[in-house]
Amino acid sequence: MQILVPILFIWTLTIVADLRRCGDLFVRLILATPTITSMKDAVVEGDGECEIIVGLTKEVKAMLLSTCAPSS
């Protein structure tokens, strides 16, 4: 019993951290990213060789939400 409580505590902290990370990704990808009408307007040139995603269509957001959501 003395070893079970610390193991369960560490496991609980790991799960809470994972849930927080998932929630943060949900907010960034689905809620905070602007909704646009066409994916051809989704990317702009950034500094150097990088490109910046400036928006996602409703369909892409729905696909991300359905495929990245936990299945349990």
Predicted model as a PDB file, atoms N, CA, C, CB and O in Angstrom, pLDDT in the B-factor column:
MODEL        1                                                                  
ATOM      1  N   MET A   1       0.813  -1.196   0.000  1.00 81.00           N  
ATOM      2  CA  MET A   1       0.000   0.000   0.000  1.00 81.00           C  
ATOM      3  C   MET A   1       0.860   1.266   0.000  1.00 81.00           C  
ATOM      4  CB  MET A   1      -0.927  -0.005   1.199  1.00 81.00           C  
ATOM      5  O   MET A   1       0.479   2.281  -0.583  1.00 81.00           O  
ATOM      6  N   GLN A   2       2.020   1.199   0.656  1.00 89.00           N  
ATOM      7  CA  GLN A   2       2.873   2.386   0.716  1.00 89.00           C  
ATOM      8  C   GLN A   2       3.454   2.745  -0.652  1.00 89.00           C  
ATOM      9  CB  GLN A   2       4.003   2.164   1.713  1.00 89.00           C  
ATOM     10  O   GLN A   2       3.712   3.918  -0.919  1.00 89.00           O  
ATOM     11  N   ILE A   3       3.657   1.779  -1.499  1.00 93.00           N  
ATOM     12  CA  ILE A   3       4.191   2.062  -2.835  1.00 93.00           C  
ATOM     13  C   ILE A   3       3.071   2.395  -3.824  1.00 93.00           C  
ATOM     14  CB  ILE A   3       5.004   0.864  -3.348  1.00 93.00           C  
ATOM     15  O   ILE A   3       3.314   3.071  -4.823  1.00 93.00           O  
ATOM     16  N   LEU A   4       1.864   1.932  -3.558  1.00 95.00           N  
ATOM     17  CA  LEU A   4       0.747   2.164  -4.470  1.00 95.00           C  
ATOM     18  C   LEU A   4       0.314   3.632  -4.487  1.00 95.00           C  
ATOM     19  CB  LEU A   4      -0.432   1.283  -4.082  1.00 95.00           C  
ATOM     20  O   LEU A   4       0.033   4.168  -5.559  1.00 95.00           O  
ATOM     21  N   VAL A   5       0.255   4.281  -3.356  1.00 94.00           N  
ATOM     22  CA  VAL A   5      -0.191   5.676  -3.282  1.00 94.00           C  
ATOM     23  C   VAL A   5       0.731   6.612  -4.073  1.00 94.00           C  
ATOM     24  CB  VAL A   5      -0.261   6.128  -1.819  1.00 94.00           C  
ATOM     25  O   VAL A   5       0.220   7.417  -4.851  1.00 94.00           O  
ATOM     26  N   PRO A   6       2.050   6.552  -3.920  1.00 95.00           N  
ATOM     27  CA  PRO A   6       2.904   7.431  -4.750  1.00 95.00           C  
ATOM     28  C   PRO A   6       2.796   7.135  -6.249  1.00 95.00           C  
ATOM     29  CB  PRO A   6       4.357   7.291  -4.319  1.00 95.00           C  
ATOM     30  O   PRO A   6       2.847   8.052  -7.069  1.00 95.00           O  
ATOM     31  N   ILE A   7       2.650   5.869  -6.600  1.00 96.00           N  
ATOM     32  CA  ILE A   7       2.510   5.516  -8.017  1.00 96.00           C  
ATOM     33  C   ILE A   7       1.224   6.090  -8.579  1.00 96.00           C  
ATOM     34  CB  ILE A   7       2.538   3.989  -8.208  1.00 96.00           C  
ATOM     35  O   ILE A   7       1.230   6.651  -9.674  1.00 96.00           O  
ATOM     36  N   LEU A   8       0.125   5.962  -7.858  1.00 96.00           N  
ATOM     37  CA  LEU A   8      -1.152   6.515  -8.306  1.00 96.00           C  
ATOM     38  C   LEU A   8      -1.112   8.038  -8.365  1.00 96.00           C  
ATOM     39  CB  LEU A   8      -2.279   6.059  -7.382  1.00 96.00           C  
ATOM     40  O   LEU A   8      -1.720   8.639  -9.251  1.00 96.00           O  
ATOM     41  N   PHE A   9      -0.406   8.666  -7.433  1.00 96.00           N  
ATOM     42  CA  PHE A   9      -0.279  10.117  -7.443  1.00 96.00           C  
ATOM     43  C   PHE A   9       0.483  10.591  -8.673  1.00 96.00           C  
ATOM     44  CB  PHE A   9       0.419  10.598  -6.175  1.00 96.00           C  
ATOM     45  O   PHE A   9       0.063  11.542  -9.333  1.00 96.00           O  
ATOM     46  N   ILE A  10       1.590   9.943  -8.986  1.00 97.00           N  
ATOM     47  CA  ILE A  10       2.380  10.303 -10.171  1.00 97.00           C  
ATOM     48  C   ILE A  10       1.580  10.053 -11.443  1.00 97.00           C  
ATOM     49  CB  ILE A  10       3.699   9.504 -10.209  1.00 97.00           C  
ATOM     50  O   ILE A  10       1.627  10.859 -12.372  1.00 97.00           O  
ATOM     51  N   TRP A  11       0.856   8.956 -11.491  1.00 96.00           N  
ATOM     52  CA  TRP A  11       0.027   8.652 -12.651  1.00 96.00           C  
ATOM     53  C   TRP A  11      -1.063   9.708 -12.817  1.00 96.00           C  
ATOM     54  CB  TRP A  11      -0.599   7.251 -12.518  1.00 96.00           C  
ATOM     55  O   TRP A  11      -1.335  10.140 -13.937  1.00 96.00           O  
ATOM     56  N   THR A  12      -1.686  10.126 -11.727  1.00 97.00           N  
ATOM     57  CA  THR A  12      -2.723  11.152 -11.774  1.00 97.00           C  
ATOM     58  C   THR A  12      -2.159  12.473 -12.276  1.00 97.00           C  
ATOM     59  CB  THR A  12      -3.353  11.339 -10.392  1.00 97.00           C  
ATOM     60  O   THR A  12      -2.794  13.144 -13.090  1.00 97.00           O  
ATOM     61  N   LEU A  13      -0.983  12.855 -11.807  1.00 96.00           N  
ATOM     62  CA  LEU A  13      -0.354  14.085 -12.292  1.00 96.00           C  
ATOM     63  C   LEU A  13      -0.049  14.010 -13.789  1.00 96.00           C  
ATOM     64  CB  LEU A  13       0.932  14.361 -11.512  1.00 96.00           C  
ATOM     65  O   LEU A  13      -0.191  14.999 -14.508  1.00 96.00           O  
ATOM     66  N   THR A  14       0.367  12.846 -14.244  1.00 96.00           N  
ATOM     67  CA  THR A  14       0.646  12.655 -15.669  1.00 96.00           C  
ATOM     68  C   THR A  14      -0.624  12.809 -16.499  1.00 96.00           C  
ATOM     69  CB  THR A  14       1.271  11.275 -15.914  1.00 96.00           C  
ATOM     70  O   THR A  14      -0.610  13.456 -17.546  1.00 96.00           O  
ATOM     71  N   ILE A  15      -1.714  12.220 -16.036  1.00 95.00           N  
ATOM     72  CA  ILE A  15      -2.992  12.310 -16.758  1.00 95.00           C  
ATOM     73  C   ILE A  15      -3.496  13.752 -16.780  1.00 95.00           C  
ATOM     74  CB  ILE A  15      -4.051  11.388 -16.108  1.00 95.00           C  
ATOM     75  O   ILE A  15      -3.970  14.222 -17.814  1.00 95.00           O  
ATOM     76  N   VAL A  16      -3.399  14.453 -15.661  1.00 95.00           N  
ATOM     77  CA  VAL A  16      -3.847  15.849 -15.605  1.00 95.00           C  
ATOM     78  C   VAL A  16      -3.019  16.712 -16.555  1.00 95.00           C  
ATOM     79  CB  VAL A  16      -3.749  16.396 -14.160  1.00 95.00           C  
ATOM     80  O   VAL A  16      -3.572  17.578 -17.234  1.00 95.00           O  
ATOM     81  N   ALA A  17      -1.724  16.496 -16.613  1.00 94.00           N  
ATOM     82  CA  ALA A  17      -0.868  17.252 -17.530  1.00 94.00           C  
ATOM     83  C   ALA A  17      -1.240  16.966 -18.983  1.00 94.00           C  
ATOM     84  CB  ALA A  17       0.613  16.912 -17.287  1.00 94.00           C  
ATOM     85  O   ALA A  17      -1.250  17.874 -19.814  1.00 94.00           O  
ATOM     86  N   ASP A  18      -1.544  15.716 -19.285  1.00 92.00           N  
ATOM     87  CA  ASP A  18      -1.940  15.343 -20.643  1.00 92.00           C  
ATOM     88  C   ASP A  18      -3.284  15.975 -21.010  1.00 92.00           C  
ATOM     89  CB  ASP A  18      -2.018  13.810 -20.779  1.00 92.00           C  
ATOM     90  O   ASP A  18      -3.446  16.461 -22.129  1.00 92.00           O  
ATOM     91  N   LEU A  19      -4.230  15.977 -20.107  1.00 91.00           N  
ATOM     92  CA  LEU A  19      -5.527  16.606 -20.364  1.00 91.00           C  
ATOM     93  C   LEU A  19      -5.372  18.111 -20.581  1.00 91.00           C  
ATOM     94  CB  LEU A  19      -6.494  16.337 -19.198  1.00 91.00           C  
ATOM     95  O   LEU A  19      -6.035  18.690 -21.443  1.00 91.00           O  
ATOM     96  N   ARG A  20      -4.513  18.729 -19.812  1.00 93.00           N  
ATOM     97  CA  ARG A  20      -4.273  20.159 -19.988  1.00 93.00           C  
ATOM     98  C   ARG A  20      -3.654  20.448 -21.351  1.00 93.00           C  
ATOM     99  CB  ARG A  20      -3.367  20.687 -18.876  1.00 93.00           C  
ATOM    100  O   ARG A  20      -4.032  21.413 -22.015  1.00 93.00           O  
ATOM    101  N   ARG A  21      -2.705  19.616 -21.765  1.00 90.00           N  
ATOM    102  CA  ARG A  21      -2.071  19.784 -23.074  1.00 90.00           C  
ATOM    103  C   ARG A  21      -3.095  19.601 -24.199  1.00 90.00           C  
ATOM    104  CB  ARG A  21      -0.908  18.781 -23.242  1.00 90.00           C  
ATOM    105  O   ARG A  21      -3.072  20.342 -25.182  1.00 90.00           O  
ATOM    106  N   CYS A  22      -3.981  18.632 -24.063  1.00 87.00           N  
ATOM    107  CA  CYS A  22      -5.025  18.410 -25.067  1.00 87.00           C  
ATOM    108  C   CYS A  22      -5.984  19.593 -25.136  1.00 87.00           C  
ATOM    109  CB  CYS A  22      -5.801  17.126 -24.757  1.00 87.00           C  
ATOM    110  O   CYS A  22      -6.375  20.020 -26.222  1.00 87.00           O  
ATOM    111  N   GLY A  23      -6.356  20.114 -23.982  1.00 88.00           N  
ATOM    112  CA  GLY A  23      -7.237  21.279 -23.952  1.00 88.00           C  
ATOM    113  C   GLY A  23      -6.596  22.497 -24.584  1.00 88.00           C  
ATOM    114  O   GLY A  23      -7.256  23.254 -25.295  1.00 88.00           O  
ATOM    115  N   ASP A  24      -5.321  22.687 -24.329  1.00 90.00           N  
ATOM    116  CA  ASP A  24      -4.593  23.810 -24.911  1.00 90.00           C  
ATOM    117  C   ASP A  24      -4.522  23.683 -26.431  1.00 90.00           C  
ATOM    118  CB  ASP A  24      -3.180  23.896 -24.320  1.00 90.00           C  
ATOM    119  O   ASP A  24      -4.713  24.667 -27.146  1.00 90.00           O  
ATOM    120  N   LEU A  25      -4.252  22.490 -26.920  1.00 85.00           N  
ATOM    121  CA  LEU A  25      -4.221  22.275 -28.376  1.00 85.00           C  
ATOM    122  C   LEU A  25      -5.596  22.496 -29.000  1.00 85.00           C  
ATOM    123  CB  LEU A  25      -3.725  20.856 -28.696  1.00 85.00           C  
ATOM    124  O   LEU A  25      -5.699  23.047 -30.096  1.00 85.00           O  
ATOM    125  N   PHE A  26      -6.655  22.066 -28.305  1.00 86.00           N  
ATOM    126  CA  PHE A  26      -8.014  22.279 -28.806  1.00 86.00           C  
ATOM    127  C   PHE A  26      -8.297  23.770 -28.951  1.00 86.00           C  
ATOM    128  CB  PHE A  26      -9.049  21.627 -27.867  1.00 86.00           C  
ATOM    129  O   PHE A  26      -8.817  24.213 -29.976  1.00 86.00           O  
ATOM    130  N   VAL A  27      -7.957  24.532 -27.932  1.00 89.00           N  
ATOM    131  CA  VAL A  27      -8.214  25.974 -27.976  1.00 89.00           C  
ATOM    132  C   VAL A  27      -7.417  26.619 -29.103  1.00 89.00           C  
ATOM    133  CB  VAL A  27      -7.861  26.633 -26.625  1.00 89.00           C  
ATOM    134  O   VAL A  27      -7.944  27.450 -29.844  1.00 89.00           O  
ATOM    135  N   ARG A  28      -6.151  26.240 -29.234  1.00 86.00           N  
ATOM    136  CA  ARG A  28      -5.319  26.856 -30.275  1.00 86.00           C  
ATOM    137  C   ARG A  28      -5.762  26.478 -31.680  1.00 86.00           C  
ATOM    138  CB  ARG A  28      -3.873  26.460 -30.084  1.00 86.00           C  
ATOM    139  O   ARG A  28      -5.837  27.342 -32.554  1.00 86.00           O  
ATOM    140  N   LEU A  29      -6.057  25.202 -31.914  1.00 84.00           N  
ATOM    141  CA  LEU A  29      -6.390  24.757 -33.269  1.00 84.00           C  
ATOM    142  C   LEU A  29      -7.826  25.050 -33.671  1.00 84.00           C  
ATOM    143  CB  LEU A  29      -6.138  23.290 -33.392  1.00 84.00           C  
ATOM    144  O   LEU A  29      -8.070  25.500 -34.790  1.00 84.00           O  
ATOM    145  N   ILE A  30      -8.773  24.806 -32.788  1.00 87.00           N  
ATOM    146  CA  ILE A  30     -10.172  24.880 -33.174  1.00 87.00           C  
ATOM    147  C   ILE A  30     -10.787  26.242 -32.847  1.00 87.00           C  
ATOM    148  CB  ILE A  30     -10.955  23.782 -32.488  1.00 87.00           C  
ATOM    149  O   ILE A  30     -11.476  26.817 -33.690  1.00 87.00           O  
ATOM    150  N   LEU A  31     -10.559  26.754 -31.673  1.00 90.00           N  
ATOM    151  CA  LEU A  31     -11.229  27.984 -31.257  1.00 90.00           C  
ATOM    152  C   LEU A  31     -10.485  29.255 -31.659  1.00 90.00           C  
ATOM    153  CB  LEU A  31     -11.415  27.971 -29.775  1.00 90.00           C  
ATOM    154  O   LEU A  31     -11.106  30.200 -32.147  1.00 90.00           O  
ATOM    155  N   ALA A  32      -9.173  29.295 -31.464  1.00 91.00           N  
ATOM    156  CA  ALA A  32      -8.425  30.535 -31.687  1.00 91.00           C  
ATOM    157  C   ALA A  32      -8.044  30.753 -33.148  1.00 91.00           C  
ATOM    158  CB  ALA A  32      -7.177  30.534 -30.843  1.00 91.00           C  
ATOM    159  O   ALA A  32      -7.858  31.895 -33.568  1.00 91.00           O  
ATOM    160  N   THR A  33      -7.925  29.687 -33.925  1.00 91.00           N  
ATOM    161  CA  THR A  33      -7.563  29.832 -35.336  1.00 91.00           C  
ATOM    162  C   THR A  33      -8.777  30.367 -36.107  1.00 91.00           C  
ATOM    163  CB  THR A  33      -7.075  28.464 -35.936  1.00 91.00           C  
ATOM    164  O   THR A  33      -9.864  29.796 -36.020  1.00 91.00           O  
ATOM    165  N   PRO A  34      -8.597  31.441 -36.847  1.00 92.00           N  
ATOM    166  CA  PRO A  34      -9.731  32.006 -37.591  1.00 92.00           C  
ATOM    167  C   PRO A  34     -10.286  31.020 -38.618  1.00 92.00           C  
ATOM    168  CB  PRO A  34      -9.308  33.297 -38.292  1.00 92.00           C  
ATOM    169  O   PRO A  34      -9.552  30.202 -39.173  1.00 92.00           O  
ATOM    170  N   THR A  35     -11.588  31.112 -38.857  1.00 93.00           N  
ATOM    171  CA  THR A  35     -12.243  30.280 -39.870  1.00 93.00           C  
ATOM    172  C   THR A  35     -12.238  31.044 -41.189  1.00 93.00           C  
ATOM    173  CB  THR A  35     -13.710  29.901 -39.443  1.00 93.00           C  
ATOM    174  O   THR A  35     -12.669  32.195 -41.259  1.00 93.00           O  
ATOM    175  N   ILE A  36     -11.739  30.378 -42.238  1.00 93.00           N  
ATOM    176  CA  ILE A  36     -11.660  30.991 -43.559  1.00 93.00           C  
ATOM    177  C   ILE A  36     -12.496  30.174 -44.532  1.00 93.00           C  
ATOM    178  CB  ILE A  36     -10.187  31.092 -44.044  1.00 93.00           C  
ATOM    179  O   ILE A  36     -12.954  29.082 -44.194  1.00 93.00           O  
ATOM    180  N   THR A  37     -12.696  30.694 -45.733  1.00 92.00           N  
ATOM    181  CA  THR A  37     -13.560  30.012 -46.694  1.00 92.00           C  
ATOM    182  C   THR A  37     -12.811  29.043 -47.595  1.00 92.00           C  
ATOM    183  CB  THR A  37     -14.270  31.022 -47.538  1.00 92.00           C  
ATOM    184  O   THR A  37     -13.405  28.093 -48.105  1.00 92.00           O  
ATOM    185  N   SER A  38     -11.514  29.264 -47.801  1.00 91.00           N  
ATOM    186  CA  SER A  38     -10.749  28.416 -48.708  1.00 91.00           C  
ATOM    187  C   SER A  38      -9.361  28.159 -48.137  1.00 91.00           C  
ATOM    188  CB  SER A  38     -10.646  29.061 -50.104  1.00 91.00           C  
ATOM    189  O   SER A  38      -8.745  29.052 -47.556  1.00 91.00           O  
ATOM    190  N   MET A  39      -8.878  26.942 -48.304  1.00 90.00           N  
ATOM    191  CA  MET A  39      -7.552  26.593 -47.801  1.00 90.00           C  
ATOM    192  C   MET A  39      -6.435  27.247 -48.612  1.00 90.00           C  
ATOM    193  CB  MET A  39      -7.376  25.087 -47.810  1.00 90.00           C  
ATOM    194  O   MET A  39      -5.288  27.268 -48.167  1.00 90.00           O  
ATOM    195  N   LYS A  40      -6.747  27.778 -49.787  1.00 90.00           N  
ATOM    196  CA  LYS A  40      -5.694  28.457 -50.544  1.00 90.00           C  
ATOM    197  C   LYS A  40      -5.270  29.759 -49.871  1.00 90.00           C  
ATOM    198  CB  LYS A  40      -6.166  28.740 -51.969  1.00 90.00           C  
ATOM    199  O   LYS A  40      -4.200  30.294 -50.162  1.00 90.00           O  
ATOM    200  N   ASP A  41      -6.117  30.272 -48.965  1.00 87.00           N  
ATOM    201  CA  ASP A  41      -5.778  31.480 -48.214  1.00 87.00           C  
ATOM    202  C   ASP A  41      -5.246  31.156 -46.820  1.00 87.00           C  
ATOM    203  CB  ASP A  41      -6.997  32.384 -48.103  1.00 87.00           C  
ATOM    204  O   ASP A  41      -5.083  32.062 -46.004  1.00 87.00           O  
ATOM    205  N   ALA A  42      -4.975  29.891 -46.533  1.00 90.00           N  
ATOM    206  CA  ALA A  42      -4.632  29.453 -45.180  1.00 90.00           C  
ATOM    207  C   ALA A  42      -3.180  29.718 -44.800  1.00 90.00           C  
ATOM    208  CB  ALA A  42      -4.917  27.991 -45.040  1.00 90.00           C  
ATOM    209  O   ALA A  42      -2.867  29.800 -43.612  1.00 90.00           O  
ATOM    210  N   VAL A  43      -2.299  29.851 -45.762  1.00 90.00           N  
ATOM    211  CA  VAL A  43      -0.868  29.949 -45.461  1.00 90.00           C  
ATOM    212  C   VAL A  43      -0.302  31.229 -46.064  1.00 90.00           C  
ATOM    213  CB  VAL A  43      -0.103  28.712 -46.000  1.00 90.00           C  
ATOM    214  O   VAL A  43      -0.606  31.587 -47.202  1.00 90.00           O  
ATOM    215  N   VAL A  44       0.528  31.911 -45.274  1.00 90.00           N  
ATOM    216  CA  VAL A  44       1.258  33.086 -45.774  1.00 90.00           C  
ATOM    217  C   VAL A  44       2.743  32.853 -45.545  1.00 90.00           C  
ATOM    218  CB  VAL A  44       0.782  34.410 -45.065  1.00 90.00           C  
ATOM    219  O   VAL A  44       3.132  32.049 -44.699  1.00 90.00           O  
ATOM    220  N   GLU A  45       3.559  33.553 -46.297  1.00 89.00           N  
ATOM    221  CA  GLU A  45       5.014  33.429 -46.163  1.00 89.00           C  
ATOM    222  C   GLU A  45       5.470  34.111 -44.884  1.00 89.00           C  
ATOM    223  CB  GLU A  45       5.739  34.038 -47.391  1.00 89.00           C  
ATOM    224  O   GLU A  45       5.036  35.218 -44.566  1.00 89.00           O  
ATOM    225  N   GLY A  46       6.346  33.439 -44.158  1.00 85.00           N  
ATOM    226  CA  GLY A  46       6.916  34.022 -42.941  1.00 85.00           C  
ATOM    227  C   GLY A  46       8.353  34.440 -43.182  1.00 85.00           C  
ATOM    228  O   GLY A  46       8.774  34.602 -44.327  1.00 85.00           O  
ATOM    229  N   ASP A  47       9.096  34.613 -42.123  1.00 85.00           N  
ATOM    230  CA  ASP A  47      10.509  34.964 -42.223  1.00 85.00           C  
ATOM    231  C   ASP A  47      11.303  33.761 -42.716  1.00 85.00           C  
ATOM    232  CB  ASP A  47      11.053  35.455 -40.861  1.00 85.00           C  
ATOM    233  O   ASP A  47      11.119  32.646 -42.228  1.00 85.00           O  
ATOM    234  N   GLY A  48      12.174  33.988 -43.671  1.00 83.00           N  
ATOM    235  CA  GLY A  48      13.015  32.901 -44.175  1.00 83.00           C  
ATOM    236  C   GLY A  48      12.207  31.883 -44.959  1.00 83.00           C  
ATOM    237  O   GLY A  48      11.452  32.238 -45.864  1.00 83.00           O  
ATOM    238  N   GLU A  49      12.371  30.612 -44.603  1.00 85.00           N  
ATOM    239  CA  GLU A  49      11.705  29.535 -45.326  1.00 85.00           C  
ATOM    240  C   GLU A  49      10.429  29.061 -44.651  1.00 85.00           C  
ATOM    241  CB  GLU A  49      12.640  28.379 -45.485  1.00 85.00           C  
ATOM    242  O   GLU A  49       9.800  28.123 -45.140  1.00 85.00           O  
ATOM    243  N   CYS A  50      10.027  29.672 -43.554  1.00 90.00           N  
ATOM    244  CA  CYS A  50       8.848  29.194 -42.833  1.00 90.00           C  
ATOM    245  C   CYS A  50       7.573  29.782 -43.427  1.00 90.00           C  
ATOM    246  CB  CYS A  50       8.950  29.548 -41.345  1.00 90.00           C  
ATOM    247  O   CYS A  50       7.577  30.852 -44.035  1.00 90.00           O  
ATOM    248  N   GLU A  51       6.495  29.055 -43.232  1.00 88.00           N  
ATOM    249  CA  GLU A  51       5.168  29.507 -43.643  1.00 88.00           C  
ATOM    250  C   GLU A  51       4.280  29.508 -42.415  1.00 88.00           C  
ATOM    251  CB  GLU A  51       4.570  28.601 -44.773  1.00 88.00           C  
ATOM    252  O   GLU A  51       4.456  28.679 -41.522  1.00 88.00           O  
ATOM    253  N   ILE A  52       3.330  30.424 -42.360  1.00 88.00           N  
ATOM    254  CA  ILE A  52       2.474  30.586 -41.193  1.00 88.00           C  
ATOM    255  C   ILE A  52       1.036  30.272 -41.584  1.00 88.00           C  
ATOM    256  CB  ILE A  52       2.589  32.021 -40.611  1.00 88.00           C  
ATOM    257  O   ILE A  52       0.527  30.783 -42.581  1.00 88.00           O  
ATOM    258  N   ILE A  53       0.390  29.428 -40.792  1.00 87.00           N  
ATOM    259  CA  ILE A  53      -1.017  29.119 -41.003  1.00 87.00           C  
ATOM    260  C   ILE A  53      -1.837  30.228 -40.366  1.00 87.00           C  
ATOM    261  CB  ILE A  53      -1.394  27.720 -40.410  1.00 87.00           C  
ATOM    262  O   ILE A  53      -1.732  30.476 -39.165  1.00 87.00           O  
ATOM    263  N   VAL A  54      -2.653  30.894 -41.173  1.00 90.00           N  
ATOM    264  CA  VAL A  54      -3.441  32.017 -40.669  1.00 90.00           C  
ATOM    265  C   VAL A  54      -4.911  31.666 -40.486  1.00 90.00           C  
ATOM    266  CB  VAL A  54      -3.318  33.193 -41.605  1.00 90.00           C  
ATOM    267  O   VAL A  54      -5.660  32.472 -39.934  1.00 90.00           O  
ATOM    268  N   GLY A  55      -5.345  30.501 -40.925  1.00 93.00           N  
ATOM    269  CA  GLY A  55      -6.739  30.112 -40.759  1.00 93.00           C  
ATOM    270  C   GLY A  55      -6.988  28.710 -41.262  1.00 93.00           C  
ATOM    271  O   GLY A  55      -6.175  28.138 -41.989  1.00 93.00           O  
ATOM    272  N   LEU A  56      -8.127  28.162 -40.863  1.00 93.00           N  
ATOM    273  CA  LEU A  56      -8.552  26.829 -41.301  1.00 93.00           C  
ATOM    274  C   LEU A  56     -10.023  26.887 -41.690  1.00 93.00           C  
ATOM    275  CB  LEU A  56      -8.314  25.763 -40.182  1.00 93.00           C  
ATOM    276  O   LEU A  56     -10.791  27.674 -41.137  1.00 93.00           O  
ATOM    277  N   THR A  57     -10.408  26.048 -42.643  1.00 93.00           N  
ATOM    278  CA  THR A  57     -11.816  25.979 -43.019  1.00 93.00           C  
ATOM    279  C   THR A  57     -12.595  25.179 -41.973  1.00 93.00           C  
ATOM    280  CB  THR A  57     -11.978  25.343 -44.424  1.00 93.00           C  
ATOM    281  O   THR A  57     -12.009  24.482 -41.145  1.00 93.00           O  
ATOM    282  N   LYS A  58     -13.918  25.291 -42.024  1.00 93.00           N  
ATOM    283  CA  LYS A  58     -14.773  24.547 -41.099  1.00 93.00           C  
ATOM    284  C   LYS A  58     -14.560  23.047 -41.268  1.00 93.00           C  
ATOM    285  CB  LYS A  58     -16.256  24.904 -41.323  1.00 93.00           C  
ATOM    286  O   LYS A  58     -14.562  22.300 -40.289  1.00 93.00           O  
ATOM    287  N   GLU A  59     -14.377  22.609 -42.509  1.00 93.00           N  
ATOM    288  CA  GLU A  59     -14.191  21.186 -42.782  1.00 93.00           C  
ATOM    289  C   GLU A  59     -12.902  20.657 -42.162  1.00 93.00           C  
ATOM    290  CB  GLU A  59     -14.182  20.936 -44.285  1.00 93.00           C  
ATOM    291  O   GLU A  59     -12.886  19.567 -41.589  1.00 93.00           O  
ATOM    292  N   VAL A  60     -11.826  21.426 -42.275  1.00 91.00           N  
ATOM    293  CA  VAL A  60     -10.543  21.003 -41.701  1.00 91.00           C  
ATOM    294  C   VAL A  60     -10.628  20.981 -40.181  1.00 91.00           C  
ATOM    295  CB  VAL A  60      -9.402  21.939 -42.159  1.00 91.00           C  
ATOM    296  O   VAL A  60     -10.098  20.069 -39.546  1.00 91.00           O  
ATOM    297  N   LYS A  61     -11.285  21.968 -39.594  1.00 90.00           N  
ATOM    298  CA  LYS A  61     -11.460  21.980 -38.149  1.00 90.00           C  
ATOM    299  C   LYS A  61     -12.272  20.770 -37.683  1.00 90.00           C  
ATOM    300  CB  LYS A  61     -12.142  23.277 -37.709  1.00 90.00           C  
ATOM    301  O   LYS A  61     -11.949  20.156 -36.666  1.00 90.00           O  
ATOM    302  N   ALA A  62     -13.331  20.429 -38.433  1.00 90.00           N  
ATOM    303  CA  ALA A  62     -14.147  19.264 -38.078  1.00 90.00           C  
ATOM    304  C   ALA A  62     -13.339  17.980 -38.216  1.00 90.00           C  
ATOM    305  CB  ALA A  62     -15.407  19.195 -38.962  1.00 90.00           C  
ATOM    306  O   ALA A  62     -13.462  17.084 -37.381  1.00 90.00           O  
ATOM    307  N   MET A  63     -12.515  17.876 -39.254  1.00 89.00           N  
ATOM    308  CA  MET A  63     -11.680  16.696 -39.447  1.00 89.00           C  
ATOM    309  C   MET A  63     -10.661  16.571 -38.315  1.00 89.00           C  
ATOM    310  CB  MET A  63     -10.965  16.758 -40.808  1.00 89.00           C  
ATOM    311  O   MET A  63     -10.455  15.473 -37.797  1.00 89.00           O  
ATOM    312  N   LEU A  64     -10.026  17.661 -37.924  1.00 86.00           N  
ATOM    313  CA  LEU A  64      -9.069  17.640 -36.825  1.00 86.00           C  
ATOM    314  C   LEU A  64      -9.758  17.250 -35.521  1.00 86.00           C  
ATOM    315  CB  LEU A  64      -8.387  19.007 -36.680  1.00 86.00           C  
ATOM    316  O   LEU A  64      -9.220  16.475 -34.730  1.00 86.00           O  
ATOM    317  N   LEU A  65     -10.937  17.789 -35.309  1.00 84.00           N  
ATOM    318  CA  LEU A  65     -11.665  17.486 -34.078  1.00 84.00           C  
ATOM    319  C   LEU A  65     -12.084  16.026 -34.028  1.00 84.00           C  
ATOM    320  CB  LEU A  65     -12.890  18.382 -33.951  1.00 84.00           C  
ATOM    321  O   LEU A  65     -12.026  15.405 -32.967  1.00 84.00           O  
ATOM    322  N   SER A  66     -12.504  15.468 -35.154  1.00 84.00           N  
ATOM    323  CA  SER A  66     -12.971  14.073 -35.147  1.00 84.00           C  
ATOM    324  C   SER A  66     -11.820  13.071 -35.133  1.00 84.00           C  
ATOM    325  CB  SER A  66     -13.851  13.815 -36.361  1.00 84.00           C  
ATOM    326  O   SER A  66     -11.957  11.990 -34.560  1.00 84.00           O  
ATOM    327  N   THR A  67     -10.697  13.406 -35.748  1.00 83.00           N  
ATOM    328  CA  THR A  67      -9.591  12.435 -35.786  1.00 83.00           C  
ATOM    329  C   THR A  67      -8.650  12.552 -34.604  1.00 83.00           C  
ATOM    330  CB  THR A  67      -8.807  12.604 -37.054  1.00 83.00           C  
ATOM    331  O   THR A  67      -7.993  11.574 -34.245  1.00 83.00           O  
ATOM    332  N   CYS A  68      -8.569  13.720 -33.993  1.00 72.00           N  
ATOM    333  CA  CYS A  68      -7.646  13.911 -32.872  1.00 72.00           C  
ATOM    334  C   CYS A  68      -8.325  13.772 -31.521  1.00 72.00           C  
ATOM    335  CB  CYS A  68      -6.996  15.266 -32.966  1.00 72.00           C  
ATOM    336  O   CYS A  68      -7.655  13.801 -30.489  1.00 72.00           O  
ATOM    337  N   ALA A  69      -9.633  13.622 -31.510  1.00 62.00           N  
ATOM    338  CA  ALA A  69     -10.348  13.486 -30.243  1.00 62.00           C  
ATOM    339  C   ALA A  69     -10.055  12.118 -29.627  1.00 62.00           C  
ATOM    340  CB  ALA A  69     -11.874  13.676 -30.449  1.00 62.00           C  
ATOM    341  O   ALA A  69      -9.871  11.143 -30.356  1.00 62.00           O  
ATOM    342  N   PRO A  70     -10.009  12.033 -28.305  1.00 59.00           N  
ATOM    343  CA  PRO A  70      -9.788  10.735 -27.670  1.00 59.00           C  
ATOM    344  C   PRO A  70     -10.932   9.784 -27.972  1.00 59.00           C  
ATOM    345  CB  PRO A  70      -9.624  10.897 -26.158  1.00 59.00           C  
ATOM    346  O   PRO A  70     -12.094  10.191 -27.984  1.00 59.00           O  
ATOM    347  N   SER A  71     -10.619   8.541 -28.212  1.00 52.00           N  
ATOM    348  CA  SER A  71     -11.639   7.570 -28.614  1.00 52.00           C  
ATOM    349  C   SER A  71     -12.241   6.815 -27.441  1.00 52.00           C  
ATOM    350  CB  SER A  71     -11.053   6.588 -29.584  1.00 52.00           C  
ATOM    351  O   SER A  71     -13.092   5.950 -27.648  1.00 52.00           O  
ATOM    352  N   SER A  72     -11.830   7.113 -26.225  1.00 47.00           N  
ATOM    353  CA  SER A  72     -12.370   6.358 -25.093  1.00 47.00           C  
ATOM    354  C   SER A  72     -13.562   7.023 -24.474  1.00 47.00           C  
ATOM    355  CB  SER A  72     -11.323   6.161 -24.051  1.00 47.00           C  
ATOM    356  O   SER A  72     -14.127   6.505 -23.511  1.00 47.00           O  
TER     357      SER A  72                                                      
ENDMDL                                                                          
END                                                                             
